[in-house]
Amino acid sequence: MASATAALRGGLPDRYLTPEDIAALFGVPLETVYQWRKKRTGPPGFRVGKHLRYDPAAVHSWASERMAADEAA
């Protein structure tokens, strides 16, 4: 039986993701993730105190929208 962190939902961990997780997931520098947030072009994130987190379902949805937009272009 898989642990809670190993359980996958849409190919992503079943926990909130950190900016480092997003950078690793998309193979981009951490600074790119912060620029996406600043420009509001990346996956939607939220703050928990001083920590930035991302909902795996929202990240999956954002990535799906980007793929659909590329296919349509």
C-alpha beads as a LAMMPS data file, in Angstrom:
LAMMPS data file: protein, C-alpha beads

73 atoms
72 bonds

1 atom types
1 bond types

-500.0 500.0 xlo xhi
-500.0 500.0 ylo yhi
-500.0 500.0 zlo zhi

Masses

1 110.0

Atoms # bond

1 1 1 0.000 0.000 0.000
2 1 1 1.332 3.441 -0.947
3 1 1 2.077 6.119 1.619
4 1 1 0.218 9.442 1.612
5 1 1 3.116 11.235 -0.082
6 1 1 3.452 8.528 -2.699
7 1 1 -0.251 8.527 -3.557
8 1 1 -0.733 10.233 -6.888
9 1 1 -3.541 12.431 -8.121
10 1 1 -3.221 13.266 -11.786
11 1 1 0.446 12.252 -11.706
12 1 1 1.218 14.676 -8.860
13 1 1 1.815 14.046 -5.144
14 1 1 -1.238 14.138 -2.883
15 1 1 0.099 17.106 -0.894
16 1 1 0.533 20.813 -1.498
17 1 1 3.560 21.572 -3.657
18 1 1 6.387 23.995 -2.908
19 1 1 7.999 26.328 -5.447
20 1 1 10.939 23.908 -5.514
21 1 1 8.529 21.081 -6.434
22 1 1 7.114 23.176 -9.291
23 1 1 10.607 23.998 -10.591
24 1 1 11.597 20.324 -10.515
25 1 1 8.302 19.208 -12.059
26 1 1 8.669 21.490 -15.091
27 1 1 12.465 21.443 -15.247
28 1 1 12.817 25.210 -14.900
29 1 1 14.914 27.341 -12.536
30 1 1 13.318 28.322 -9.236
31 1 1 13.506 31.986 -10.264
32 1 1 11.240 31.186 -13.234
33 1 1 8.561 29.899 -10.862
34 1 1 8.736 33.148 -8.883
35 1 1 8.557 35.197 -12.111
36 1 1 5.484 33.221 -13.218
37 1 1 3.839 34.128 -9.924
38 1 1 4.844 37.791 -10.172
39 1 1 3.521 38.031 -13.758
40 1 1 0.489 35.822 -12.951
41 1 1 1.295 33.499 -15.846
42 1 1 2.073 30.321 -13.903
43 1 1 -0.017 27.912 -11.886
44 1 1 -2.077 29.578 -9.152
45 1 1 -0.403 29.514 -5.772
46 1 1 -1.370 30.639 -2.306
47 1 1 0.379 31.642 0.886
48 1 1 0.321 29.748 4.159
49 1 1 1.913 32.308 6.443
50 1 1 5.181 33.149 4.712
51 1 1 5.243 29.928 2.676
52 1 1 4.083 29.662 -0.936
53 1 1 2.174 26.496 -1.842
54 1 1 0.429 25.095 -4.909
55 1 1 -2.577 22.781 -5.080
56 1 1 -1.646 19.742 -7.233
57 1 1 -5.091 19.779 -8.895
58 1 1 -4.665 23.448 -9.878
59 1 1 -1.167 22.750 -11.236
60 1 1 -2.507 19.822 -13.266
61 1 1 -5.329 21.995 -14.628
62 1 1 -2.901 24.823 -15.494
63 1 1 -0.575 22.420 -17.326
64 1 1 -3.518 20.901 -19.235
65 1 1 -4.654 24.381 -20.317
66 1 1 -1.126 25.207 -21.536
67 1 1 -0.961 21.963 -23.540
68 1 1 -4.392 22.603 -25.079
69 1 1 -3.371 26.158 -26.025
70 1 1 -0.187 24.866 -27.704
71 1 1 -2.131 22.230 -29.652
72 1 1 -4.633 24.850 -30.833
73 1 1 -1.893 27.213 -32.035

Bonds

1 1 1 2
2 1 2 3
3 1 3 4
4 1 4 5
5 1 5 6
6 1 6 7
7 1 7 8
8 1 8 9
9 1 9 10
10 1 10 11
11 1 11 12
12 1 12 13
13 1 13 14
14 1 14 15
15 1 15 16
16 1 16 17
17 1 17 18
18 1 18 19
19 1 19 20
20 1 20 21
21 1 21 22
22 1 22 23
23 1 23 24
24 1 24 25
25 1 25 26
26 1 26 27
27 1 27 28
28 1 28 29
29 1 29 30
30 1 30 31
31 1 31 32
32 1 32 33
33 1 33 34
34 1 34 35
35 1 35 36
36 1 36 37
37 1 37 38
38 1 38 39
39 1 39 40
40 1 40 41
41 1 41 42
42 1 42 43
43 1 43 44
44 1 44 45
45 1 45 46
46 1 46 47
47 1 47 48
48 1 48 49
49 1 49 50
50 1 50 51
51 1 51 52
52 1 52 53
53 1 53 54
54 1 54 55
55 1 55 56
56 1 56 57
57 1 57 58
58 1 58 59
59 1 59 60
60 1 60 61
61 1 61 62
62 1 62 63
63 1 63 64
64 1 64 65
65 1 65 66
66 1 66 67
67 1 67 68
68 1 68 69
69 1 69 70
70 1 70 71
71 1 71 72
72 1 72 73
